[in-house]
Amino acid sequence: MNMQNGVLHLSAALKRYPHTEGLIDGKITVPGVVLDCQVVEPIHRAFAPMARTQAYDVSEMAIVTFLQAKAYGKPLIMLPSVLAARLQQGCIVYNKRRGPLGVIDLPGARVGVRAYTQTTGMWVRAILDGTYGVPSDKIEWITFEGGHLEEYRDPAFVQRAPAGKEMLQMLLDGELDAAIFGNDLPSHEDIAPLIPDPAAADQLWYGQHGFYPTNHVAVMRSDIAQAHPAAVQSVYTLLQRGKDAAADPVAVRKRVPDGMDAMRAALDMIISHCERQQLLPRKISVDEVFADSLAFLGAQMR
């Protein structure tokens, strides 16, 4: 953060999406506040520095990372704005050359995931549990890195892969039965979705729940919010205007909504499954999550 000619400049880590392009390129502005955007690829590399040391003034952050940061008392507030969301059932895959594998075969199976705390992994486990009746602790989870919060410790049913191992190669070599990938979903002739016709399964899930699973939200340093309360509204307005400027704003807001009311159902489910999957050190309520930004945004959050 710095002040230049009466304008507050805030450092920001954002991924380039159709609804953030205008912010990153400086084409969408508000008086008095400028986001000095840094594009971090992959964006998850921004999450640990933001959660641990508040390395940016404003940042995109995985929702599970934020909930853990909240539980551990990190000085961050979540703005009521979803930045990334997707339907998830195509994210769990297996090696079809090693024979058929279905959800029914997952209890006792070795399933890879980048980190147990990864939000995509949380959502896939939530769907396996809630839709298919396979709870997380019945699977042997193999991870390749730790969580973004140093205080967190994985449950006993989670193991770390040997040093130097890569998830895709372990899956191809038969050292894993299945694996969960996010934005890095591999395109390989031997790799197939574990859930048959995941697109149809996702549409059925969406029809039942009415929202896209939230992956990333926007967060802000608490000290910046307290020192410059008007900046919270300004940053929120920038995020909203970015969505309005997208080629199809209606479709964008359907996938990545703004506002407490639009986000509540997804957040309630996320918190419930985070508790069930042993991702949180204490109970958190939806109202607690929204309380900090509500103090700055008031009715604008609805």
Secondary structure, 3 states (H helix, E strand, C coil): CEEECCEEEEEEEECCCCCCHHHHCCCCCECCEEEEEEECCCHHHHHHHHHHHCCCCEEEEEHHHHHHHHHCCCCEEEEEEEEEECCCCCCEEEEHHHCCCCHHHCCCCEEEECCCCCHHHHHHHHHHHHCCCCCHHHCEEEECCCCCCCCCCCCCCEEECCCCCCHHHHHHCCCCCEEECCCCCCCCCCEEECCCCHHHHHHHHHHHHCCCCEEEEEEEEHHHHHHCHHHHHHHHHHHHHHHHCCCCHHHHHHHCCECHHHHHHHHHHHHHHHHHCCCCCCCCCHHHHHHHHHHHHHHHHC
